Amino acid sequence: MPKLRPGVHHLAVCVTDLERAEAFFVGVLGLPVRERWTDDAGAPRSLWLDLGDGAFLAVEKVGGGQRRSDDGPGHHCVALPIERSEREAWKAHLAGAGYPVERESAFTLYLRDPEGALIALSHHPEPAN
């Protein structure tokens, strides 16, 4: 059986409003833009954001539709790393940007992106206290 290489190549999220998603992922979370893609007509269709170590988050524009529920099958959330020492600063920054923390664990802050998908900011394995 062939083996996967360690690591993540990319994650992809589907959004209905690419400009609003960029304002969140780049403007609020600070992910750097790696590449922009357009459709055949030259309209923006995808934004690739650098996650480090060669991995990226592909933000893909799609038509309307319903987001799957959090308790249904499928991918649950996108988790991004933060420093434990910056946990409170992240909470204040997110609230100020209009994306308050929805819930939290000893390791992770959970919030929603503009489309309502779950985003996690985690400092695992270091607990908050």
Contacts in CASP RR format, 6 or more apart in sequence:
PFRMAT RR
TARGET T0000
AUTHOR 0000-0000-0000
METHOD contacts of the structure
MODEL  1
MPKLRPGVHHLAVCVTDLERAEAFFVGVLGLPVRERWTDDAGAPRSLWLD
LGDGAFLAVEKVGGGQRRSDDGPGHHCVALPIERSEREAWKAHLAGAGYP
VERESAFTLYLRDPEGALIALSHHPEPAN
7 53 0 8 1.000
7 55 0 8 1.000
8 51 0 8 1.000
8 55 0 8 1.000
9 54 0 8 1.000
9 55 0 8 1.000
10 48 0 8 1.000
10 51 0 8 1.000
10 55 0 8 1.000
10 56 0 8 1.000
10 57 0 8 1.000
10 58 0 8 1.000
11 51 0 8 1.000
11 55 0 8 1.000
11 56 0 8 1.000
11 57 0 8 1.000
11 58 0 8 1.000
11 78 0 8 1.000
12 57 0 8 1.000
12 58 0 8 1.000
12 59 0 8 1.000
12 60 0 8 1.000
13 21 0 8 1.000
13 57 0 8 1.000
13 58 0 8 1.000
13 59 0 8 1.000
13 60 0 8 1.000
13 78 0 8 1.000
13 113 0 8 1.000
13 115 0 8 1.000
13 117 0 8 1.000
14 60 0 8 1.000
14 61 0 8 1.000
14 62 0 8 1.000
14 115 0 8 1.000
15 21 0 8 1.000
15 59 0 8 1.000
15 60 0 8 1.000
15 61 0 8 1.000
15 62 0 8 1.000
15 113 0 8 1.000
15 114 0 8 1.000
15 115 0 8 1.000
16 61 0 8 1.000
16 62 0 8 1.000
16 63 0 8 1.000
16 64 0 8 1.000
16 65 0 8 1.000
16 115 0 8 1.000
17 61 0 8 1.000
17 114 0 8 1.000
17 115 0 8 1.000
18 44 0 8 1.000
18 45 0 8 1.000
18 46 0 8 1.000
18 47 0 8 1.000
18 59 0 8 1.000
18 61 0 8 1.000
19 44 0 8 1.000
20 114 0 8 1.000
21 47 0 8 1.000
21 59 0 8 1.000
21 113 0 8 1.000
21 114 0 8 1.000
21 115 0 8 1.000
22 33 0 8 1.000
22 47 0 8 1.000
22 59 0 8 1.000
23 114 0 8 1.000
24 99 0 8 1.000
24 113 0 8 1.000
24 114 0 8 1.000
25 31 0 8 1.000
25 47 0 8 1.000
25 49 0 8 1.000
25 57 0 8 1.000
25 59 0 8 1.000
25 113 0 8 1.000
26 32 0 8 1.000
26 33 0 8 1.000
26 49 0 8 1.000
28 93 0 8 1.000
28 94 0 8 1.000
28 97 0 8 1.000
28 99 0 8 1.000
29 80 0 8 1.000
29 119 0 8 1.000
31 49 0 8 1.000
31 50 0 8 1.000
31 51 0 8 1.000
31 57 0 8 1.000
31 80 0 8 1.000
32 49 0 8 1.000
32 50 0 8 1.000
33 47 0 8 1.000
33 48 0 8 1.000
33 49 0 8 1.000
33 50 0 8 1.000
34 48 0 8 1.000
34 49 0 8 1.000
34 50 0 8 1.000
34 56 0 8 1.000
35 47 0 8 1.000
35 48 0 8 1.000
35 56 0 8 1.000
36 44 0 8 1.000
36 46 0 8 1.000
36 47 0 8 1.000
36 48 0 8 1.000
37 44 0 8 1.000
37 45 0 8 1.000
37 46 0 8 1.000
37 47 0 8 1.000
37 48 0 8 1.000
38 44 0 8 1.000
38 45 0 8 1.000
39 45 0 8 1.000
44 61 0 8 1.000
45 60 0 8 1.000
45 61 0 8 1.000
46 58 0 8 1.000
46 59 0 8 1.000
46 60 0 8 1.000
46 61 0 8 1.000
47 58 0 8 1.000
47 59 0 8 1.000
48 56 0 8 1.000
48 57 0 8 1.000
48 58 0 8 1.000
48 59 0 8 1.000
49 56 0 8 1.000
49 57 0 8 1.000
49 58 0 8 1.000
49 59 0 8 1.000
50 56 0 8 1.000
51 57 0 8 1.000
51 80 0 8 1.000
57 78 0 8 1.000
67 115 0 8 1.000
67 116 0 8 1.000
67 117 0 8 1.000
68 74 0 8 1.000
70 76 0 8 1.000
70 118 0 8 1.000
76 118 0 8 1.000
77 110 0 8 1.000
77 117 0 8 1.000
77 118 0 8 1.000
77 119 0 8 1.000
77 120 0 8 1.000
78 117 0 8 1.000
78 118 0 8 1.000
78 119 0 8 1.000
78 120 0 8 1.000
79 108 0 8 1.000
79 119 0 8 1.000
79 120 0 8 1.000
79 121 0 8 1.000
79 122 0 8 1.000
80 119 0 8 1.000
80 120 0 8 1.000
80 121 0 8 1.000
80 122 0 8 1.000
81 121 0 8 1.000
81 122 0 8 1.000
81 123 0 8 1.000
82 90 0 8 1.000
82 109 0 8 1.000
82 121 0 8 1.000
82 122 0 8 1.000
82 123 0 8 1.000
83 123 0 8 1.000
84 123 0 8 1.000
84 126 0 8 1.000
84 127 0 8 1.000
84 128 0 8 1.000
87 109 0 8 1.000
87 123 0 8 1.000
87 128 0 8 1.000
90 109 0 8 1.000
90 121 0 8 1.000
91 101 0 8 1.000
91 109 0 8 1.000
94 100 0 8 1.000
94 101 0 8 1.000
94 109 0 8 1.000
94 111 0 8 1.000
95 101 0 8 1.000
99 111 0 8 1.000
99 112 0 8 1.000
99 113 0 8 1.000
100 111 0 8 1.000
101 109 0 8 1.000
101 110 0 8 1.000
101 111 0 8 1.000
102 110 0 8 1.000
102 111 0 8 1.000
102 112 0 8 1.000
103 110 0 8 1.000
104 110 0 8 1.000
106 127 0 8 1.000
106 128 0 8 1.000
106 129 0 8 1.000
107 122 0 8 1.000
107 123 0 8 1.000
107 124 0 8 1.000
107 125 0 8 1.000
107 126 0 8 1.000
107 127 0 8 1.000
107 128 0 8 1.000
108 120 0 8 1.000
108 121 0 8 1.000
108 122 0 8 1.000
108 123 0 8 1.000
108 124 0 8 1.000
109 120 0 8 1.000
109 121 0 8 1.000
109 122 0 8 1.000
110 118 0 8 1.000
110 119 0 8 1.000
110 120 0 8 1.000
111 118 0 8 1.000
111 119 0 8 1.000
111 121 0 8 1.000
112 118 0 8 1.000
112 119 0 8 1.000
113 119 0 8 1.000
END
